[in-house]
C-alpha cells in the first residue's frame, strides 16, 4: 500500500497561457479493523477478530495557477513596492538593448520599482511594415507580463514603456486591449506611418492614460512624427524633446532616464 503523495507538473511555454499548473495527487488507502470481544472478553489478546473491514480511497486534487515570467525577459526585483514598469525594445533588439536596457536599470535603482524588459517579436528584415503580422504575438507577450506581475509579484500599478518598434507594439496594445492594471504609458521614439496597427502616432490618440512622449530631434522622421503629436499636449499628455539626440538616443541615456523618472515620480504623487 502506497501512501506517499505524488506530484505532476505541466509547464506551458506559450505566451497566451504562460502559466504552470501544478497537480498534487494524494491517495490514501485506509483499512480499519475493528475487533470485538466474545462475552465481554477478548478471545485472544494477540488476535483481533475483524467484524468490519473499511477501505477508503480518498483522491485529493489541488490545483494552483502559477503565472510564469515571459520567455527570455529580464526582471529586476522591486523593493517593497507594488509598482512596475514593463519595457518593450526596438526593432531587432532584445530586453537589454539600447534605450530599454539602461532605462530599466535606472528606474529600478532610483525608484525601486519592478522593471520587466520583454523579448518582443524579432524578424530578419529591415522593412518595419513586415512586423504587422507579429503584433498578435506581441500582445500575448504583453498580457503575459501583466499577468505575471499582478499575480506573482503583487503589482497593482504598471507603466507600459515602448521604444521605436516597441512603442508601435505597446501603443497598439493599449489602444486595442486596455488593462486596468496599466496606469500610464511611456513612449520613446514614437514614429508615424505603416497604417494599422503600426502607426504609433494614430495609436496614441486612442489611449486613455497619462502619457509621456519623449522624442529625439536630429532624426527627421522622429521630429516630423513628434510635430504631428503636438496637438495632443495636455495635463495628461506631456512631450519632452531631447535636444541633440538621434533616434538611438546614444549618449543620452542618462538624460532620457532622468526625464522619465521625474515623470514617474509626478504620476505616483497624484
Phi, psi and omega in degrees: 000130184248114180256009182282137177290147176246151182236139178224125184237135174242134176247121177262120184265348181292136182301331184296317179269304172046049178213160181245124178254123182252124180251132175242121182244122181236127177241128179242119175260117186246123176245122179246123179250120181253125180256158180229170178244145178268124179062029178083358181233145179290133179293317182214121185293343179261005185226124178268138178257101184286129174250344177210130177246118184251122174245125178237130175249115183246121178251124180244123178245113179252123183243130175228139178260116180246118183275125186275152174296134181307141185305128176065015177280165181242116182251132169247123185294143177281165182242095180051056183219158173240024180243143180219157172238126177255128187243142179235125187282176179275179185299128177077005183259198180211185185300334180251024183282185182298148183072299185290323181299302178298325184292316182296325178290319181294317180296315180297319182291315186275325184253343181076012178286154165295140169232132181232106180264123190269155167266105180271166180302138177229130177232152185280074178205153175262356180274108184296334180295335181291348180280346184308317180293346181274353185298320176302322177293321178298318179300319180297320179296318179295316178298321179297322178295316179297314179300317181297311183293317183286323184271326185258335183247358179070023181286136179250332184233126181235133170256128178268134179232135177223140178241128175056243177299326176297328176289323176299314183291313182291322179293322178294318178300311183292329178288325185261328186226062181301148181234136184297338180282341181274121188247358180189159182233129177253110182251129182230127179066043181287132183236146177274175171096158176098348182072187180285132007261010190282331188288098182292330176301320178285321181302314186296338178291345182248015179257120182262066181214159168299136183227136167247128187244104183256126184224153176270160183235010178252358175254120187308315183294324177298313184293318178297317180297317181294322179299322180289343180262358183302326182293346180277348184305132180196188178289351178247354180229113184242127175260138178231122180264126176260098186292132178092348183276149172262181183301330180283343183059021179299130182085358182237018182300318181295315179298316179301313181297317182294322178296318182288320178297319177299316178297318179298318178299317179298318180295320182289338179273353182277000000 
